[in-house]
Amino acid sequence: MSTNAIADEVATKSASVTDMLKKLYEKKLINYQKYQGVSLTEEGLRLSLQIVRRHRLWEVFLREKLGFSWDKIHDIAEQLEHVKSEELTEKLSNFLGNPQFDPHGDPIPDAKGKLPDSKLIKLSEILVQKNVIIMGVSEHSAKFLQHLEKTDLIIGKKIMVKEINDYDQSMQIESGQKILFISHDVAKNILVKYS
């Protein structure tokens, strides 16, 4: 990935990204050559998977045990993920029943960094008259999650694609006894599996 792409992704200046990349390179966490892009080293990947594991476990804890709504847990988990105690992480995982997915449907790496199999499909790719179950989302913004909550398109919900509009690829879906219309932008950010 290029420094400009990273800067765009995290909404900062390229010079700031370059400075941080140099520091990560010195710690042997990334492979970095000016104008050649960046990739994680084996150690960088191991450490990043540990952070992802802690973050997603905290999201499960905040949602399931403390009752936070799924649009608020990400920001709080970002603060908690920096607690580096492996003992705490393992006790938290055991306390939660060693979950494999967080409340947004993202896979949680195990203690060795292995991710569970997750063969999810974008709702926008499902054909008409197919029954699916919502398993996750690829968009985590508070507004998007609030929209899904308001329309009751939450994880675990069974839905059927009734019609796809040829003009804009918007969808008519059946959820329980309700018929809903959703845009293609919404559908491409909902992850499902066949039921």
KAMOJO-V53662 format. One record per run of one state. SS is the DSSP state (H for helix, E for strand, L for the rest). FROM is the first residue (numbers start at 1). TO is the last residue. If there is no record, write none. Layout:
SS | FROM | TO
SS | FROM | TO
This chain:
L | 1 | 2
H | 3 | 10
L | 11 | 13
H | 14 | 26
L | 27 | 29
E | 30 | 33
L | 34 | 36
E | 37 | 40
L | 41 | 41
H | 42 | 65
L | 66 | 72
H | 73 | 80
L | 81 | 85
H | 86 | 95
L | 96 | 100
E | 101 | 101
L | 102 | 106
E | 107 | 107
L | 108 | 120
E | 121 | 122
H | 123 | 125
L | 126 | 130
E | 131 | 137
L | 138 | 141
H | 142 | 150
L | 151 | 157
E | 158 | 164
L | 165 | 170
E | 171 | 175
L | 176 | 177
E | 178 | 182
L | 183 | 183
H | 184 | 187
L | 188 | 189
E | 190 | 194
L | 195 | 195
